[in-house]
Amino acid sequence: MSEKVYTKNAPDAIGPYSQAVKANGFVFTSGQIAINPATGNVEADTIEGQTEQVMKNLKAVLEEAGSSLEKAVKTVCFLADMNDFGKFNEIYGNYFTGKPARSCVAVKTLPKNVLCEVEVIAEL
């Protein structure tokens, strides 16, 4: 059986989905973008600022689920511009110190025209 996860410390879903779902000893987050949950706005306009906000949002969702960034086993990262890979990686590496498996792809556009989006699968 699965359980939906919700925290006010991350942005509300902007569509018909949950922030995360717990199932079979894992938590599966939806992709998080750089929306500040306090304002509901994308406040940073740089890849560095947006990546920081994405990581804060993921941390909040994982903690609400009873997990953490350290328990991540897989991430999927989406970048609007692969030229941002180095700057994104630097900040990502500060948060995912356990080095989970990862995919990182460039996409044409992301919701709200953000520069990055990240989803996580983590152990509970």
Biopython code that builds the backbone (N, CA, C, O; Angstrom):
import numpy as np
from Bio.PDB.StructureBuilder import StructureBuilder

atoms = [
    (1, "MET", "N", (0.834, -1.172, 0.000)),
    (1, "MET", "CA", (0.000, 0.000, 0.000)),
    (1, "MET", "C", (0.893, 1.255, 0.000)),
    (1, "MET", "O", (1.966, 1.263, 0.605)),
    (2, "SER", "N", (0.444, 2.284, -0.671)),
    (2, "SER", "CA", (1.230, 3.511, -0.740)),
    (2, "SER", "C", (0.594, 4.603, 0.113)),
    (2, "SER", "O", (-0.589, 4.554, 0.448)),
    (3, "GLU", "N", (1.422, 5.590, 0.451)),
    (3, "GLU", "CA", (0.981, 6.715, 1.275)),
    (3, "GLU", "C", (1.484, 8.005, 0.643)),
    (3, "GLU", "O", (2.666, 8.119, 0.320)),
    (4, "LYS", "N", (0.609, 8.959, 0.468)),
    (4, "LYS", "CA", (0.980, 10.252, -0.101)),
    (4, "LYS", "C", (1.714, 11.085, 0.945)),
    (4, "LYS", "O", (1.445, 10.971, 2.141)),
    (5, "VAL", "N", (2.638, 11.919, 0.487)),
    (5, "VAL", "CA", (3.427, 12.783, 1.359)),
    (5, "VAL", "C", (3.116, 14.229, 1.014)),
    (5, "VAL", "O", (3.054, 14.598, -0.159)),
    (6, "TYR", "N", (2.922, 15.046, 2.045)),
    (6, "TYR", "CA", (2.705, 16.478, 1.833)),
    (6, "TYR", "C", (3.404, 17.264, 2.944)),
    (6, "TYR", "O", (3.326, 16.901, 4.118)),
    (7, "THR", "N", (4.083, 18.336, 2.562)),
    (7, "THR", "CA", (4.640, 19.282, 3.515)),
    (7, "THR", "C", (4.431, 20.698, 3.003)),
    (7, "THR", "O", (4.533, 20.961, 1.805)),
    (8, "LYS", "N", (4.140, 21.599, 3.918)),
    (8, "LYS", "CA", (4.017, 23.014, 3.551)),
    (8, "LYS", "C", (5.397, 23.640, 3.328)),
    (8, "LYS", "O", (5.492, 24.777, 2.867)),
    (9, "ASN", "N", (6.469, 22.904, 3.654)),
    (9, "ASN", "CA", (7.837, 23.414, 3.496)),
    (9, "ASN", "C", (8.409, 23.198, 2.108)),
    (9, "ASN", "O", (9.586, 23.458, 1.862)),
    (10, "ALA", "N", (7.562, 22.719, 1.200)),
    (10, "ALA", "CA", (7.920, 22.587, -0.218)),
    (10, "ALA", "C", (6.715, 23.090, -1.003)),
    (10, "ALA", "O", (5.609, 23.139, -0.466)),
    (11, "PRO", "N", (6.910, 23.460, -2.255)),
    (11, "PRO", "CA", (5.785, 24.004, -3.019)),
    (11, "PRO", "C", (4.679, 22.968, -3.227)),
    (11, "PRO", "O", (4.939, 21.771, -3.352)),
    (12, "ASP", "N", (3.453, 23.458, -3.261)),
    (12, "ASP", "CA", (2.334, 22.594, -3.603)),
    (12, "ASP", "C", (2.509, 22.082, -5.022)),
    (12, "ASP", "O", (3.109, 22.751, -5.863)),
    (13, "ALA", "N", (1.986, 20.900, -5.281)),
    (13, "ALA", "CA", (2.003, 20.359, -6.643)),
    (13, "ALA", "C", (1.242, 21.312, -7.564)),
    (13, "ALA", "O", (0.196, 21.840, -7.185)),
    (14, "ILE", "N", (1.756, 21.530, -8.756)),
    (14, "ILE", "CA", (1.098, 22.440, -9.698)),
    (14, "ILE", "C", (0.260, 21.667, -10.715)),
    (14, "ILE", "O", (-0.091, 22.184, -11.775)),
    (15, "GLY", "N", (-0.049, 20.433, -10.373)),
    (15, "GLY", "CA", (-0.874, 19.590, -11.232)),
    (15, "GLY", "C", (-1.486, 18.473, -10.410)),
    (15, "GLY", "O", (-1.417, 18.502, -9.182)),
    (16, "PRO", "N", (-2.084, 17.487, -11.066)),
    (16, "PRO", "CA", (-2.752, 16.386, -10.362)),
    (16, "PRO", "C", (-1.772, 15.292, -9.931)),
    (16, "PRO", "O", (-1.810, 14.176, -10.448)),
    (17, "TYR", "N", (-0.900, 15.622, -8.987)),
    (17, "TYR", "CA", (0.081, 14.679, -8.472)),
    (17, "TYR", "C", (0.453, 15.055, -7.048)),
    (17, "TYR", "O", (0.097, 16.132, -6.571)),
    (18, "SER", "N", (1.165, 14.170, -6.375)),
    (18, "SER", "CA", (1.596, 14.380, -4.993)),
    (18, "SER", "C", (3.043, 14.857, -4.962)),
    (18, "SER", "O", (3.793, 14.640, -5.915)),
    (19, "GLN", "N", (3.434, 15.503, -3.876)),
    (19, "GLN", "CA", (4.834, 15.883, -3.698)),
    (19, "GLN", "C", (5.705, 14.631, -3.669)),
    (19, "GLN", "O", (6.825, 14.633, -4.180)),
    (20, "ALA", "N", (5.186, 13.567, -3.071)),
    (20, "ALA", "CA", (5.901, 12.292, -3.004)),
    (20, "ALA", "C", (4.923, 11.197, -2.601)),
    (20, "ALA", "O", (3.817, 11.461, -2.130)),
    (21, "VAL", "N", (5.368, 9.958, -2.801)),
    (21, "VAL", "CA", (4.597, 8.786, -2.396)),
    (21, "VAL", "C", (5.562, 7.807, -1.731)),
    (21, "VAL", "O", (6.653, 7.546, -2.236)),
    (22, "LYS", "N", (5.133, 7.270, -0.580)),
    (22, "LYS", "CA", (5.907, 6.223, 0.100)),
    (22, "LYS", "C", (5.302, 4.873, -0.276)),
    (22, "LYS", "O", (4.085, 4.692, -0.246)),
    (23, "ALA", "N", (6.178, 3.927, -0.631)),
    (23, "ALA", "CA", (5.718, 2.577, -0.967)),
    (23, "ALA", "C", (6.871, 1.598, -0.836)),
    (23, "ALA", "O", (7.990, 1.892, -1.257)),
    (24, "ASN", "N", (6.605, 0.439, -0.255)),
    (24, "ASN", "CA", (7.566, -0.665, -0.196)),
    (24, "ASN", "C", (8.945, -0.269, 0.333)),
    (24, "ASN", "O", (9.965, -0.721, -0.186)),
    (25, "GLY", "N", (8.972, 0.573, 1.360)),
    (25, "GLY", "CA", (10.235, 0.947, 1.981)),
    (25, "GLY", "C", (11.004, 2.054, 1.276)),
    (25, "GLY", "O", (12.156, 2.332, 1.609)),
    (26, "PHE", "N", (10.361, 2.678, 0.305)),
    (26, "PHE", "CA", (10.998, 3.770, -0.443)),
    (26, "PHE", "C", (10.076, 4.975, -0.494)),
    (26, "PHE", "O", (8.866, 4.857, -0.299)),
    (27, "VAL", "N", (10.659, 6.133, -0.757)),
    (27, "VAL", "CA", (9.889, 7.329, -1.057)),
    (27, "VAL", "C", (10.279, 7.773, -2.454)),
    (27, "VAL", "O", (11.461, 7.836, -2.794)),
    (28, "PHE", "N", (9.275, 8.079, -3.257)),
    (28, "PHE", "CA", (9.444, 8.526, -4.636)),
    (28, "PHE", "C", (8.952, 9.963, -4.708)),
    (28, "PHE", "O", (7.755, 10.217, -4.578)),
    (29, "THR", "N", (9.864, 10.902, -4.914)),
    (29, "THR", "CA", (9.427, 12.301, -4.986)),
    (29, "THR", "C", (9.023, 12.634, -6.412)),
    (29, "THR", "O", (9.527, 12.058, -7.377)),
    (30, "SER", "N", (8.111, 13.570, -6.515)),
    (30, "SER", "CA", (7.848, 14.181, -7.807)),
    (30, "SER", "C", (9.000, 15.130, -8.084)),
    (30, "SER", "O", (9.738, 15.495, -7.169)),
    (31, "GLY", "N", (9.156, 15.524, -9.315)),
    (31, "GLY", "CA", (10.198, 16.480, -9.648)),
    (31, "GLY", "C", (9.972, 17.790, -8.915)),
    (31, "GLY", "O", (8.862, 18.322, -8.911)),
    (32, "GLN", "N", (10.998, 18.298, -8.311)),
    (32, "GLN", "CA", (10.929, 19.584, -7.619)),
    (32, "GLN", "C", (11.610, 20.643, -8.468)),
    (32, "GLN", "O", (12.684, 20.426, -9.029)),
    (33, "ILE", "N", (10.956, 21.792, -8.546)),
    (33, "ILE", "CA", (11.532, 22.932, -9.251)),
    (33, "ILE", "C", (11.787, 24.045, -8.243)),
    (33, "ILE", "O", (11.491, 23.891, -7.058)),
    (34, "ALA", "N", (12.324, 25.143, -8.701)),
    (34, "ALA", "CA", (12.814, 26.205, -7.817)),
    (34, "ALA", "C", (11.739, 27.179, -7.366)),
    (34, "ALA", "O", (11.933, 28.394, -7.421)),
    (35, "ILE", "N", (10.614, 26.652, -6.924)),
    (35, "ILE", "CA", (9.577, 27.513, -6.354)),
    (35, "ILE", "C", (9.821, 27.626, -4.856)),
    (35, "ILE", "O", (9.975, 26.620, -4.162)),
    (36, "ASN", "N", (9.854, 28.849, -4.371)),
    (36, "ASN", "CA", (9.981, 29.083, -2.941)),
    (36, "ASN", "C", (8.607, 28.839, -2.315)),
    (36, "ASN", "O", (7.650, 29.528, -2.670)),
    (37, "PRO", "N", (8.480, 27.878, -1.392)),
    (37, "PRO", "CA", (7.160, 27.571, -0.843)),
    (37, "PRO", "C", (6.545, 28.724, -0.043)),
    (37, "PRO", "O", (5.323, 28.788, 0.096)),
    (38, "ALA", "N", (7.362, 29.623, 0.478)),
    (38, "ALA", "CA", (6.855, 30.753, 1.256)),
    (38, "ALA", "C", (6.153, 31.782, 0.374)),
    (38, "ALA", "O", (5.200, 32.433, 0.802)),
    (39, "THR", "N", (6.631, 31.923, -0.857)),
    (39, "THR", "CA", (6.068, 32.950, -1.743)),
    (39, "THR", "C", (5.283, 32.378, -2.911)),
    (39, "THR", "O", (4.435, 33.055, -3.493)),
    (40, "GLY", "N", (5.572, 31.116, -3.254)),
    (40, "GLY", "CA", (4.937, 30.523, -4.429)),
    (40, "GLY", "C", (5.555, 30.972, -5.734)),
    (40, "GLY", "O", (5.020, 30.694, -6.808)),
    (41, "ASN", "N", (6.678, 31.664, -5.649)),
    (41, "ASN", "CA", (7.333, 32.209, -6.844)),
    (41, "ASN", "C", (8.682, 31.554, -7.101)),
    (41, "ASN", "O", (9.332, 31.043, -6.189)),
    (42, "VAL", "N", (9.083, 31.582, -8.363)),
    (42, "VAL", "CA", (10.458, 31.243, -8.727)),
    (42, "VAL", "C", (11.237, 32.528, -8.504)),
    (42, "VAL", "O", (11.074, 33.494, -9.249)),
    (43, "GLU", "N", (12.084, 32.540, -7.479)),
    (43, "GLU", "CA", (12.732, 33.790, -7.100)),
    (43, "GLU", "C", (14.152, 33.931, -7.625)),
    (43, "GLU", "O", (14.642, 35.051, -7.774)),
    (44, "ALA", "N", (14.814, 32.837, -7.904)),
    (44, "ALA", "CA", (16.190, 32.918, -8.406)),
    (44, "ALA", "C", (16.167, 32.856, -9.926)),
    (44, "ALA", "O", (15.327, 32.175, -10.513)),
    (45, "ASP", "N", (17.083, 33.560, -10.554)),
    (45, "ASP", "CA", (17.145, 33.518, -12.014)),
    (45, "ASP", "C", (18.461, 32.939, -12.523)),
    (45, "ASP", "O", (18.765, 33.026, -13.713)),
    (46, "THR", "N", (19.241, 32.346, -11.617)),
    (46, "THR", "CA", (20.492, 31.695, -11.995)),
    (46, "THR", "C", (20.384, 30.201, -11.722)),
    (46, "THR", "O", (19.569, 29.774, -10.904)),
    (47, "ILE", "N", (21.193, 29.418, -12.397)),
    (47, "ILE", "CA", (21.184, 27.973, -12.152)),
    (47, "ILE", "C", (21.608, 27.677, -10.719)),
    (47, "ILE", "O", (21.092, 26.746, -10.100)),
    (48, "GLU", "N", (22.541, 28.458, -10.187)),
    (48, "GLU", "CA", (22.989, 28.240, -8.812)),
    (48, "GLU", "C", (21.842, 28.475, -7.824)),
    (48, "GLU", "O", (21.585, 27.638, -6.958)),
    (49, "GLY", "N", (21.167, 29.591, -7.952)),
    (49, "GLY", "CA", (20.075, 29.916, -7.044)),
    (49, "GLY", "C", (18.916, 28.939, -7.163)),
    (49, "GLY", "O", (18.321, 28.545, -6.160)),
    (50, "GLN", "N", (18.600, 28.551, -8.389)),
    (50, "GLN", "CA", (17.499, 27.608, -8.581)),
    (50, "GLN", "C", (17.859, 26.223, -8.065)),
    (50, "GLN", "O", (17.017, 25.545, -7.475)),
    (51, "THR", "N", (19.090, 25.798, -8.279)),
    (51, "THR", "CA", (19.503, 24.484, -7.776)),
    (51, "THR", "C", (19.436, 24.455, -6.258)),
    (51, "THR", "O", (18.985, 23.462, -5.686)),
    (52, "GLU", "N", (19.868, 25.507, -5.598)),
    (52, "GLU", "CA", (19.786, 25.588, -4.132)),
    (52, "GLU", "C", (18.337, 25.434, -3.669)),
    (52, "GLU", "O", (18.067, 24.697, -2.720)),
    (53, "GLN", "N", (17.399, 26.125, -4.334)),
    (53, "GLN", "CA", (15.994, 26.041, -3.930)),
    (53, "GLN", "C", (15.434, 24.648, -4.178)),
    (53, "GLN", "O", (14.676, 24.133, -3.356)),
    (54, "VAL", "N", (15.794, 24.035, -5.293)),
    (54, "VAL", "CA", (15.351, 22.671, -5.580)),
    (54, "VAL", "C", (15.822, 21.727, -4.480)),
    (54, "VAL", "O", (15.050, 20.891, -4.011)),
    (55, "MET", "N", (17.066, 21.850, -4.067)),
    (55, "MET", "CA", (17.606, 20.966, -3.029)),
    (55, "MET", "C", (16.888, 21.181, -1.694)),
    (55, "MET", "O", (16.619, 20.214, -0.981)),
    (56, "LYS", "N", (16.577, 22.423, -1.349)),
    (56, "LYS", "CA", (15.829, 22.708, -0.117)),
    (56, "LYS", "C", (14.441, 22.074, -0.183)),
    (56, "LYS", "O", (13.960, 21.517, 0.803)),
    (57, "ASN", "N", (13.802, 22.161, -1.351)),
    (57, "ASN", "CA", (12.474, 21.573, -1.513)),
    (57, "ASN", "C", (12.532, 20.057, -1.383)),
    (57, "ASN", "O", (11.696, 19.459, -0.705)),
    (58, "LEU", "N", (13.509, 19.434, -2.026)),
    (58, "LEU", "CA", (13.651, 17.976, -1.931)),
    (58, "LEU", "C", (13.934, 17.538, -0.495)),
    (58, "LEU", "O", (13.372, 16.554, -0.015)),
    (59, "LYS", "N", (14.798, 18.267, 0.173)),
    (59, "LYS", "CA", (15.122, 17.949, 1.570)),
    (59, "LYS", "C", (13.865, 17.981, 2.425)),
    (59, "LYS", "O", (13.654, 17.090, 3.248)),
    (60, "ALA", "N", (13.029, 18.992, 2.241)),
    (60, "ALA", "CA", (11.798, 19.118, 3.021)),
    (60, "ALA", "C", (10.833, 17.971, 2.743)),
    (60, "ALA", "O", (10.235, 17.431, 3.673)),
    (61, "VAL", "N", (10.674, 17.597, 1.491)),
    (61, "VAL", "CA", (9.765, 16.506, 1.135)),
    (61, "VAL", "C", (10.280, 15.186, 1.698)),
    (61, "VAL", "O", (9.513, 14.418, 2.279)),
    (62, "LEU", "N", (11.564, 14.921, 1.532)),
    (62, "LEU", "CA", (12.135, 13.675, 2.038)),
    (62, "LEU", "C", (12.032, 13.593, 3.558)),
    (62, "LEU", "O", (11.705, 12.536, 4.098)),
    (63, "GLU", "N", (12.305, 14.682, 4.245)),
    (63, "GLU", "CA", (12.210, 14.680, 5.707)),
    (63, "GLU", "C", (10.774, 14.445, 6.163)),
    (63, "GLU", "O", (10.547, 13.724, 7.135)),
    (64, "GLU", "N", (9.809, 15.039, 5.481)),
    (64, "GLU", "CA", (8.406, 14.817, 5.825)),
    (64, "GLU", "C", (8.036, 13.345, 5.653)),
    (64, "GLU", "O", (7.203, 12.817, 6.391)),
    (65, "ALA", "N", (8.654, 12.693, 4.682)),
    (65, "ALA", "CA", (8.385, 11.275, 4.422)),
    (65, "ALA", "C", (9.100, 10.362, 5.416)),
    (65, "ALA", "O", (8.811, 9.167, 5.472)),
    (66, "GLY", "N", (10.034, 10.912, 6.203)),
    (66, "GLY", "CA", (10.809, 10.097, 7.131)),
    (66, "GLY", "C", (12.107, 9.601, 6.530)),
    (66, "GLY", "O", (12.669, 8.603, 6.982)),
    (67, "SER", "N", (12.586, 10.299, 5.506)),
    (67, "SER", "CA", (13.825, 9.928, 4.831)),
    (67, "SER", "C", (14.766, 11.134, 4.837)),
    (67, "SER", "O", (14.598, 12.062, 5.628)),
    (68, "SER", "N", (15.750, 11.107, 3.950)),
    (68, "SER", "CA", (16.694, 12.221, 3.871)),
    (68, "SER", "C", (17.450, 12.148, 2.549)),
    (68, "SER", "O", (17.380, 11.154, 1.827)),
    (69, "LEU", "N", (18.165, 13.215, 2.256)),
    (69, "LEU", "CA", (19.011, 13.237, 1.060)),
    (69, "LEU", "C", (20.079, 12.146, 1.136)),
    (69, "LEU", "O", (20.476, 11.588, 0.112)),
    (70, "GLU", "N", (20.541, 11.845, 2.344)),
    (70, "GLU", "CA", (21.580, 10.825, 2.517)),
    (70, "GLU", "C", (21.080, 9.422, 2.183)),
    (70, "GLU", "O", (21.882, 8.531, 1.903)),
    (71, "LYS", "N", (19.773, 9.220, 2.210)),
    (71, "LYS", "CA", (19.195, 7.903, 1.908)),
    (71, "LYS", "C", (18.781, 7.766, 0.445)),
    (71, "LYS", "O", (18.169, 6.768, 0.064)),
    (72, "ALA", "N", (19.110, 8.756, -0.371)),
    (72, "ALA", "CA", (18.767, 8.710, -1.795)),
    (72, "ALA", "C", (19.519, 7.574, -2.482)),
    (72, "ALA", "O", (20.710, 7.374, -2.246)),
    (73, "VAL", "N", (18.819, 6.839, -3.326)),
    (73, "VAL", "CA", (19.456, 5.772, -4.099)),
    (73, "VAL", "C", (19.477, 6.094, -5.590)),
    (73, "VAL", "O", (20.277, 5.526, -6.334)),
    (74, "LYS", "N", (18.595, 7.010, -6.038)),
    (74, "LYS", "CA", (18.534, 7.358, -7.459)),
    (74, "LYS", "C", (17.961, 8.752, -7.604)),
    (74, "LYS", "O", (16.987, 9.102, -6.937)),
    (75, "THR", "N", (18.555, 9.542, -8.464)),
    (75, "THR", "CA", (18.001, 10.846, -8.813)),
    (75, "THR", "C", (17.871, 10.939, -10.323)),
    (75, "THR", "O", (18.603, 10.292, -11.072)),
    (76, "VAL", "N", (16.932, 11.748, -10.745)),
    (76, "VAL", "CA", (16.790, 12.087, -12.159)),
    (76, "VAL", "C", (16.782, 13.608, -12.228)),
    (76, "VAL", "O", (15.964, 14.267, -11.586)),
    (77, "CYS", "N", (17.697, 14.152, -13.009)),
    (77, "CYS", "CA", (17.883, 15.595, -13.094)),
    (77, "CYS", "C", (17.592, 16.072, -14.510)),
    (77, "CYS", "O", (17.997, 15.447, -15.490)),
    (78, "PHE", "N", (16.889, 17.178, -14.596)),
    (78, "PHE", "CA", (16.538, 17.776, -15.880)),
    (78, "PHE", "C", (17.103, 19.187, -15.915)),
    (78, "PHE", "O", (16.873, 19.973, -14.997)),
    (79, "LEU", "N", (17.831, 19.505, -16.955)),
    (79, "LEU", "CA", (18.394, 20.844, -17.126)),
    (79, "LEU", "C", (17.839, 21.466, -18.393)),
    (79, "LEU", "O", (17.701, 20.793, -19.415)),
    (80, "ALA", "N", (17.520, 22.758, -18.325)),
    (80, "ALA", "CA", (17.068, 23.466, -19.517)),
    (80, "ALA", "C", (18.234, 23.724, -20.471)),
    (80, "ALA", "O", (18.027, 23.905, -21.671)),
    (81, "ASP", "N", (19.450, 23.742, -19.942)),
    (81, "ASP", "CA", (20.638, 24.011, -20.757)),
    (81, "ASP", "C", (21.805, 23.186, -20.211)),
    (81, "ASP", "O", (22.245, 23.400, -19.081)),
    (82, "MET", "N", (22.297, 22.259, -21.002)),
    (82, "MET", "CA", (23.386, 21.392, -20.552)),
    (82, "MET", "C", (24.669, 22.183, -20.283)),
    (82, "MET", "O", (25.583, 21.662, -19.643)),
    (83, "ASN", "N", (24.753, 23.408, -20.750)),
    (83, "ASN", "CA", (25.897, 24.257, -20.414)),
    (83, "ASN", "C", (25.930, 24.601, -18.930)),
    (83, "ASN", "O", (26.961, 25.040, -18.419)),
    (84, "ASP", "N", (24.805, 24.405, -18.231)),
    (84, "ASP", "CA", (24.735, 24.650, -16.792)),
    (84, "ASP", "C", (25.172, 23.434, -15.976)),
    (84, "ASP", "O", (25.153, 23.482, -14.746)),
    (85, "PHE", "N", (25.565, 22.349, -16.639)),
    (85, "PHE", "CA", (25.876, 21.088, -15.971)),
    (85, "PHE", "C", (26.916, 21.256, -14.859)),
    (85, "PHE", "O", (26.716, 20.743, -13.757)),
    (86, "GLY", "N", (27.993, 21.945, -15.116)),
    (86, "GLY", "CA", (29.063, 22.112, -14.131)),
    (86, "GLY", "C", (28.600, 22.849, -12.894)),
    (86, "GLY", "O", (28.865, 22.410, -11.775)),
    (87, "LYS", "N", (27.911, 23.966, -13.081)),
    (87, "LYS", "CA", (27.420, 24.755, -11.947)),
    (87, "LYS", "C", (26.365, 23.966, -11.170)),
    (87, "LYS", "O", (26.363, 23.976, -9.939)),
    (88, "PHE", "N", (25.470, 23.283, -11.887)),
    (88, "PHE", "CA", (24.455, 22.442, -11.249)),
    (88, "PHE", "C", (25.126, 21.346, -10.426)),
    (88, "PHE", "O", (24.768, 21.122, -9.270)),
    (89, "ASN", "N", (26.094, 20.669, -11.024)),
    (89, "ASN", "CA", (26.797, 19.560, -10.380)),
    (89, "ASN", "C", (27.469, 19.982, -9.076)),
    (89, "ASN", "O", (27.450, 19.246, -8.089)),
    (90, "GLU", "N", (28.056, 21.161, -9.084)),
    (90, "GLU", "CA", (28.765, 21.645, -7.893)),
    (90, "GLU", "C", (27.814, 21.748, -6.701)),
    (90, "GLU", "O", (28.143, 21.302, -5.602)),
    (91, "ILE", "N", (26.652, 22.325, -6.914)),
    (91, "ILE", "CA", (25.681, 22.476, -5.832)),
    (91, "ILE", "C", (25.040, 21.139, -5.501)),
    (91, "ILE", "O", (24.887, 20.805, -4.326)),
    (92, "TYR", "N", (24.667, 20.375, -6.506)),
    (92, "TYR", "CA", (24.086, 19.042, -6.313)),
    (92, "TYR", "C", (25.002, 18.194, -5.422)),
    (92, "TYR", "O", (24.530, 17.521, -4.505)),
    (93, "GLY", "N", (26.294, 18.230, -5.691)),
    (93, "GLY", "CA", (27.263, 17.441, -4.937)),
    (93, "GLY", "C", (27.365, 17.829, -3.474)),
    (93, "GLY", "O", (27.735, 17.002, -2.640)),
    (94, "ASN", "N", (27.044, 19.075, -3.149)),
    (94, "ASN", "CA", (27.032, 19.508, -1.747)),
    (94, "ASN", "C", (25.874, 18.885, -0.973)),
    (94, "ASN", "O", (25.956, 18.729, 0.246)),
    (95, "TYR", "N", (24.816, 18.534, -1.659)),
    (95, "TYR", "CA", (23.626, 17.978, -1.010)),
    (95, "TYR", "C", (23.589, 16.452, -1.070)),
    (95, "TYR", "O", (23.235, 15.806, -0.084)),
    (96, "PHE", "N", (23.945, 15.877, -2.198)),
    (96, "PHE", "CA", (23.906, 14.423, -2.359)),
    (96, "PHE", "C", (25.310, 13.853, -2.160)),
    (96, "PHE", "O", (25.942, 13.375, -3.102)),
    (97, "THR", "N", (25.778, 13.915, -0.921)),
    (97, "THR", "CA", (27.136, 13.482, -0.606)),
    (97, "THR", "C", (27.302, 11.970, -0.672)),
    (97, "THR", "O", (28.427, 11.482, -0.783)),
    (98, "GLY", "N", (26.201, 11.215, -0.607)),
    (98, "GLY", "CA", (26.259, 9.758, -0.706)),
    (98, "GLY", "C", (26.380, 9.252, -2.132)),
    (98, "GLY", "O", (26.495, 8.046, -2.353)),
    (99, "LYS", "N", (26.356, 10.151, -3.096)),
    (99, "LYS", "CA", (26.513, 9.839, -4.518)),
    (99, "LYS", "C", (25.560, 8.740, -5.001)),
    (99, "LYS", "O", (26.002, 7.657, -5.383)),
    (100, "PRO", "N", (24.245, 9.023, -4.982)),
    (100, "PRO", "CA", (23.296, 8.036, -5.500)),
    (100, "PRO", "C", (23.448, 7.876, -7.011)),
    (100, "PRO", "O", (24.080, 8.700, -7.671)),
    (101, "ALA", "N", (22.863, 6.808, -7.549)),
    (101, "ALA", "CA", (22.812, 6.660, -9.007)),
    (101, "ALA", "C", (22.060, 7.873, -9.558)),
    (101, "ALA", "O", (21.208, 8.440, -8.874)),
    (102, "ARG", "N", (22.375, 8.272, -10.797)),
    (102, "ARG", "CA", (21.772, 9.494, -11.325)),
    (102, "ARG", "C", (21.685, 9.459, -12.832)),
    (102, "ARG", "O", (22.548, 8.908, -13.515)),
    (103, "SER", "N", (20.624, 10.058, -13.334)),
    (103, "SER", "CA", (20.510, 10.395, -14.748)),
    (103, "SER", "C", (20.389, 11.905, -14.820)),
    (103, "SER", "O", (19.767, 12.517, -13.951)),
    (104, "CYS", "N", (20.970, 12.513, -15.837)),
    (104, "CYS", "CA", (20.869, 13.963, -16.019)),
    (104, "CYS", "C", (20.727, 14.240, -17.504)),
    (104, "CYS", "O", (21.598, 13.887, -18.300)),
    (105, "VAL", "N", (19.625, 14.873, -17.868)),
    (105, "VAL", "CA", (19.360, 15.145, -19.277)),
    (105, "VAL", "C", (18.971, 16.604, -19.475)),
    (105, "VAL", "O", (18.488, 17.268, -18.558)),
    (106, "ALA", "N", (19.190, 17.079, -20.683)),
    (106, "ALA", "CA", (18.711, 18.406, -21.063)),
    (106, "ALA", "C", (17.345, 18.231, -21.713)),
    (106, "ALA", "O", (17.112, 17.284, -22.464)),
    (107, "VAL", "N", (16.455, 19.158, -21.411)),
    (107, "VAL", "CA", (15.107, 19.126, -21.960)),
    (107, "VAL", "C", (14.801, 20.477, -22.595)),
    (107, "VAL", "O", (15.459, 21.478, -22.310)),
    (108, "LYS", "N", (13.809, 20.486, -23.444)),
    (108, "LYS", "CA", (13.484, 21.718, -24.154)),
    (108, "LYS", "C", (13.000, 22.813, -23.208)),
    (108, "LYS", "O", (13.518, 23.929, -23.233)),
    (109, "THR", "N", (12.016, 22.501, -22.382)),
    (109, "THR", "CA", (11.517, 23.452, -21.394)),
    (109, "THR", "C", (11.054, 22.703, -20.158)),
    (109, "THR", "O", (10.750, 21.511, -20.207)),
    (110, "LEU", "N", (11.009, 23.424, -19.057)),
    (110, "LEU", "CA", (10.545, 22.886, -17.784)),
    (110, "LEU", "C", (9.384, 23.748, -17.290)),
    (110, "LEU", "O", (9.223, 24.881, -17.741)),
    (111, "PRO", "N", (8.573, 23.220, -16.366)),
    (111, "PRO", "CA", (7.460, 24.019, -15.845)),
    (111, "PRO", "C", (7.939, 25.372, -15.319)),
    (111, "PRO", "O", (9.011, 25.478, -14.723)),
    (112, "LYS", "N", (7.138, 26.385, -15.547)),
    (112, "LYS", "CA", (7.438, 27.752, -15.086)),
    (112, "LYS", "C", (8.731, 28.292, -15.685)),
    (112, "LYS", "O", (9.283, 29.274, -15.188)),
    (113, "ASN", "N", (9.216, 27.658, -16.749)),
    (113, "ASN", "CA", (10.467, 28.060, -17.418)),
    (113, "ASN", "C", (11.668, 28.081, -16.490)),
    (113, "ASN", "O", (12.570, 28.902, -16.652)),
    (114, "VAL", "N", (11.680, 27.162, -15.500)),
    (114, "VAL", "CA", (12.822, 27.069, -14.600)),
    (114, "VAL", "C", (14.011, 26.457, -15.333)),
    (114, "VAL", "O", (13.880, 25.955, -16.450)),
    (115, "LEU", "N", (15.155, 26.507, -14.693)),
    (115, "LEU", "CA", (16.393, 26.029, -15.296)),
    (115, "LEU", "C", (16.719, 24.582, -14.948)),
    (115, "LEU", "O", (17.506, 23.943, -15.647)),
    (116, "CYS", "N", (16.115, 24.049, -13.857)),
    (116, "CYS", "CA", (16.395, 22.666, -13.470)),
    (116, "CYS", "C", (15.228, 22.070, -12.698)),
    (116, "CYS", "O", (14.404, 22.782, -12.124)),
    (117, "GLU", "N", (15.183, 20.760, -12.703)),
    (117, "GLU", "CA", (14.199, 19.991, -11.945)),
    (117, "GLU", "C", (14.872, 18.698, -11.519)),
    (117, "GLU", "O", (15.660, 18.130, -12.275)),
    (118, "VAL", "N", (14.567, 18.222, -10.304)),
    (118, "VAL", "CA", (15.179, 16.994, -9.799)),
    (118, "VAL", "C", (14.117, 16.165, -9.084)),
    (118, "VAL", "O", (13.308, 16.691, -8.321)),
    (119, "GLU", "N", (14.136, 14.855, -9.346)),
    (119, "GLU", "CA", (13.299, 13.917, -8.606)),
    (119, "GLU", "C", (14.197, 12.900, -7.947)),
    (119, "GLU", "O", (15.320, 12.674, -8.397)),
    (120, "VAL", "N", (13.705, 12.271, -6.864)),
    (120, "VAL", "CA", (14.524, 11.385, -6.049)),
    (120, "VAL", "C", (13.754, 10.120, -5.672)),
    (120, "VAL", "O", (12.546, 10.155, -5.436)),
    (121, "ILE", "N", (14.472, 9.017, -5.621)),
    (121, "ILE", "CA", (13.992, 7.794, -4.978)),
    (121, "ILE", "C", (14.941, 7.562, -3.805)),
    (121, "ILE", "O", (16.159, 7.514, -3.974)),
    (122, "ALA", "N", (14.356, 7.417, -2.602)),
    (122, "ALA", "CA", (15.179, 7.256, -1.405)),
    (122, "ALA", "C", (14.601, 6.150, -0.524)),
    (122, "ALA", "O", (13.406, 5.858, -0.563)),
    (123, "GLU", "N", (15.474, 5.552, 0.264)),
    (123, "GLU", "CA", (15.041, 4.565, 1.259)),
    (123, "GLU", "C", (14.383, 5.291, 2.425)),
    (123, "GLU", "O", (14.710, 6.438, 2.730)),
    (124, "LEU", "N", (13.463, 4.609, 3.056)),
    (124, "LEU", "CA", (12.816, 5.176, 4.247)),
    (124, "LEU", "C", (13.628, 4.838, 5.482)),
    (124, "LEU", "O", (13.256, 5.222, 6.591)),
]
sb = StructureBuilder()
sb.init_structure("model")
sb.init_model(0)
sb.init_chain("A")
sb.init_seg("    ")
for serial, (resi, resn, name, xyz) in enumerate(atoms, 1):
    if name == "N":
        sb.init_residue(resn, " ", resi, " ")
    sb.init_atom(name, np.array(xyz, "f"), 0.0, 1.0, " ", f" {name:<3s}", serial, name[0])
structure = sb.get_structure()
